[in-house]
């Protein structure tokens, strides 16, 4: 590992697995759970984890009585799966209404014509997302929610939030945000905010929020890659 990589805090993904336990979904998991046929380029990219041991074992900026490794979920994003783009709607096909996990709007997707659902895919990189919404971010206006994110964080895309929820369920059999929605980066119709959550037996709910003060809508948080 070169000097520049050491400065960025890169660690081997094997080490990240030891630290994160079940809070990680790497290339081996993609192959195990989804029979993914990954090109060597992606396997090489997934081999190095961009956040350090120190960061993973530091207090969570949103839950200071817990550590980052306990409150976050890391996954390597795939823009496509076995030759097919992996969008929100493609996740519907992978997990139809006949099994679990599934989507609440599996048969009637009001968002099927929206780019964030039918065109945008995850970047082929490591993602580190807060598992649940930012504590205390409900009943806040959108601009108030944004001030709650430290500079190292950003609002996740819809595809990233959906992918996190699905992969975490596959790995742990636990549904995150079962009673709240996490606001995402994109806008839907009428300028409303895309949101993901209320993940119960009926399915993961990809929905929208009008931006009012509401006890059921918080904001998600995605850690930026180290610069």
TAUR-V141842 format. One record per run of one state. SS is the DSSP state (H for helix, E for strand, C for the rest). FROM is the first residue (numbers start at 1). TO is the last residue. If there is no record, write none. Layout:
BEGIN
((SS & FROM & TO) (SS & FROM & TO))
END
This chain:
BEGIN
((C & 1 & 2) (H & 3 & 8) (C & 9 & 10) (E & 11 & 12) (H & 13 & 20) (C & 21 & 23) (E & 24 & 25) (C & 26 & 26) (H & 27 & 34) (C & 35 & 39) (H & 40 & 46) (C & 47 & 47) (E & 48 & 49) (C & 50 & 52) (H & 53 & 56) (C & 57 & 58) (E & 59 & 59) (C & 60 & 66) (E & 67 & 67) (H & 68 & 71) (E & 72 & 76) (C & 77 & 79) (E & 80 & 81) (C & 82 & 83) (E & 84 & 85) (C & 86 & 87) (H & 88 & 94) (C & 95 & 102) (E & 103 & 103) (C & 104 & 114) (H & 115 & 118) (C & 119 & 125) (E & 126 & 130) (C & 131 & 141) (H & 142 & 146) (C & 147 & 152) (E & 153 & 154) (C & 155 & 157) (H & 158 & 172) (C & 173 & 180) (E & 181 & 187) (C & 188 & 188) (H & 189 & 191) (C & 192 & 192) (E & 193 & 200) (C & 201 & 202) (E & 203 & 209) (C & 210 & 216) (E & 217 & 219) (C & 220 & 221) (E & 222 & 223) (C & 224 & 227))
END
